[in-house]
Amino acid sequence: MKSYIHARLSKEDHAVLEELKHATGESESRLVRRGLRLILKQLGGRRSALDVAGDSVGRFKKGPKDLSTNKKYLDRFGR
């Protein structure tokens, strides 16, 4: 589903938009979509599991190698 927005820009904001269009070669719509995603990321919304895990990814050398595939680890899960 497509939706459309209408925004009133000050002269300064319009100048920034034009500068970004020339610098990136992207359309106004694409720049607005990127801006929305950047703001969401900055606010901490919808982070991926990799983002949440952060520096701990790949640090654990001990533990079961089949934790994600072996059903025996789910026997008492949630109790």
N, C-alpha and C positions, 0 to 999 in steps of 0.2 A: 504494500500500500504506500503510495507516494503522498506526501503532504507538502504543503508549501508554506513558507513564512514570508512575512513582509517586515522589514526592519528599517527604521529611520536612522540614518547615520549622520553624525556631525561631520563637518568638513575634515576634521582631523582623522576621524574613523574611516572616512571614505579614502583619504590619502593613504592610510595604512593598508586598507584593502587593495588599492591600486598597486602599491609597492609590493605587497605579497603576491599579487597576480603576476607581476612582471618578474619577480625574483624566482618564483616557483614554476611558472607556466601553467598553473592550475586554475580552474574556473572558480568563480565566486562560491558556487554551491559546494564544491569540493573543499574549499578553504573553511567554509562554515561547518561542514560535517567534521573535518579534522579538529577544528576548534572545540566543538561540542565534546568530542571524545577526549581531548586533552583536559578539559575542565573536569569531566567525569573521573578521569584517572587521577587528577590532582586531588579531588575530593575523596578518593579511596573507594569509589563504587565499582562493583563487578570486577574484582581482582581475580586473576587466574590462580589456579592452585600453585603454579610455579612462582608467581609473585608473592603469594602468602608464605610459601616455604622459604623463600629468600636464600640466605647464605647456607642454610642447612642442606640444600640439595647436593647430593653426592658426598656428603661428609661421613655418613655412617657406614662403617666397614663391617661391623658385626651384626648379627641378626639373621633371620631366615631369608634365604635367597628367593624362596617361592611364596612369600607372604601374600602377594596379590593373586596367586593362582590356586593355592592349596586350600580346599574347603575346610580342612581340619581347624584352621585358625578362626573360623566363623562359628564354631560350636557354641561358645558362650558369649558371643558378641551381643551386646545390648542388654545384658543381664546385670 
